[in-house]
Amino acid sequence: MSKVAKLFKGTSGSSSSKSSSSSGSKSKHHSRSGAGPSPQEAIHRLRETEAMLTKKQEYLEKKIEQEIIIAKKNGTKNKRAALQALKRKKRFEQQLTQIDGTLSTIEFQREALENANTNTEVLKNMSYAAKAIKGVHQNIDLDNIDSLMADITEQQEIAREISDAISQPFGEEFDEDDLLAELAELEQEDLEESMKKMSTLPSVPTTKLPSTRPSQRTTTKKRVEDEDDMKMLAAWAT
């Protein structure tokens, strides 16, 4: 039997003894003492004890400091008082060491109790969830699951066939390779036509064309003729 099973068996046994003790007890206090404290109560008590011992530690540390001061103050002047102070300091240090050990034990016990309480709550919740899952599964028929999955698969196949049918293009279908070959022929024909046009263009003349700008001689001759006309008009006028 596992430790967990023993733990729950002990818990159930404690619950049974609690019932019998409660029925046979003569007072409420007696029934509570038979059941024992709850984990929360025990943890609370341990925390209170830790707080009390911590205060005791602080008190002893102050007393040790005081005794050291007394011993230094008396020194060799009052050797007896100095020695008594050191003795008291030793006793306080012993008590302080004992309290340190006690605190360590209490802390370990409290942590163990907290972990046990946590584990118990976790196991209770897991057991509660397991019962809920079991109740859900009891309402499920495995034969219905198989039938349902088969129906889903069949409907998926039907939906895929419908999608494939809808995606088929309407009208005539043409081979893409044939269309590409025809496009290449058209491009070749355009290239040949362009080459023919370039071969029939007129050649560029090599002789220098006459300048359209009138020469200086022609301009001078025209100016002389204009002057003669002006002279003739002046003579007629006189």
RACORUR-V926183 format. One record per backbone hydrogen bond with DSSP energy under -0.5 kcal/mol. NH is the residue of the N-H (numbers start at 0). CO is the residue of the C=O. If there is no record, write none. Layout:
nh:NH co:CO
nh:NH co:CO
//
This chain:
nh:5 co:1
nh:6 co:2
nh:7 co:3
nh:8 co:4
nh:9 co:5
nh:10 co:6
nh:11 co:7
nh:12 co:8
nh:13 co:9
nh:14 co:10
nh:15 co:11
nh:16 co:12
nh:17 co:13
nh:18 co:14
nh:19 co:15
nh:20 co:16
nh:21 co:17
nh:22 co:18
nh:23 co:19
nh:24 co:20
nh:30 co:26
nh:31 co:27
nh:32 co:28
nh:33 co:29
nh:34 co:30
nh:35 co:31
nh:41 co:37
nh:42 co:38
nh:43 co:39
nh:44 co:40
nh:45 co:41
nh:46 co:42
nh:47 co:43
nh:48 co:44
nh:49 co:45
nh:50 co:46
nh:51 co:47
nh:52 co:48
nh:53 co:49
nh:54 co:50
nh:55 co:51
nh:56 co:52
nh:57 co:53
nh:58 co:54
nh:59 co:55
nh:60 co:56
nh:61 co:57
nh:62 co:58
nh:63 co:59
nh:64 co:60
nh:65 co:61
nh:66 co:62
nh:67 co:63
nh:68 co:64
nh:69 co:65
nh:70 co:66
nh:71 co:67
nh:72 co:68
nh:73 co:69
nh:74 co:70
nh:76 co:73
nh:77 co:73
nh:78 co:75
nh:81 co:77
nh:82 co:78
nh:83 co:79
nh:84 co:80
nh:85 co:81
nh:86 co:82
nh:87 co:83
nh:88 co:84
nh:89 co:85
nh:90 co:86
nh:91 co:87
nh:92 co:88
nh:93 co:89
nh:94 co:90
nh:95 co:91
nh:96 co:92
nh:97 co:93
nh:98 co:94
nh:99 co:95
nh:100 co:96
nh:101 co:97
nh:102 co:98
nh:103 co:99
nh:104 co:100
nh:105 co:101
nh:106 co:102
nh:107 co:103
nh:108 co:104
nh:109 co:105
nh:110 co:106
nh:111 co:107
nh:112 co:108
nh:113 co:109
nh:114 co:110
nh:115 co:111
nh:116 co:112
nh:117 co:113
nh:118 co:114
nh:119 co:115
nh:120 co:116
nh:121 co:117
nh:122 co:118
nh:123 co:119
nh:124 co:120
nh:125 co:121
nh:126 co:122
nh:127 co:123
nh:128 co:124
nh:129 co:125
nh:130 co:126
nh:131 co:127
nh:132 co:128
nh:133 co:129
nh:134 co:130
nh:135 co:131
nh:136 co:132
nh:137 co:133
nh:138 co:134
nh:138 co:135
nh:139 co:136
nh:141 co:139
nh:144 co:140
nh:145 co:141
nh:146 co:142
nh:147 co:143
nh:148 co:144
nh:149 co:145
nh:150 co:146
nh:151 co:147
nh:152 co:148
nh:153 co:149
nh:154 co:150
nh:155 co:151
nh:156 co:152
nh:157 co:153
nh:158 co:154
nh:159 co:155
nh:160 co:156
nh:161 co:157
nh:162 co:158
nh:163 co:159
nh:164 co:160
nh:165 co:161
nh:166 co:162
nh:167 co:164
nh:178 co:174
nh:179 co:175
nh:180 co:176
nh:181 co:177
nh:182 co:178
nh:183 co:179
nh:184 co:180
nh:185 co:181
nh:186 co:182
nh:187 co:183
nh:188 co:184
nh:189 co:185
nh:190 co:186
nh:191 co:187
nh:192 co:188
nh:193 co:189
nh:194 co:190
nh:195 co:191
nh:196 co:192
nh:197 co:193
nh:198 co:194
nh:199 co:195
nh:200 co:197
nh:218 co:214
nh:219 co:215
nh:220 co:216
nh:221 co:217
nh:222 co:218
nh:223 co:219
nh:224 co:220
nh:225 co:221
nh:226 co:222
nh:227 co:223
nh:228 co:224
nh:229 co:225
nh:230 co:226
nh:231 co:227
nh:232 co:228
nh:233 co:229
nh:234 co:230
nh:235 co:231
nh:236 co:232
nh:237 co:233
//
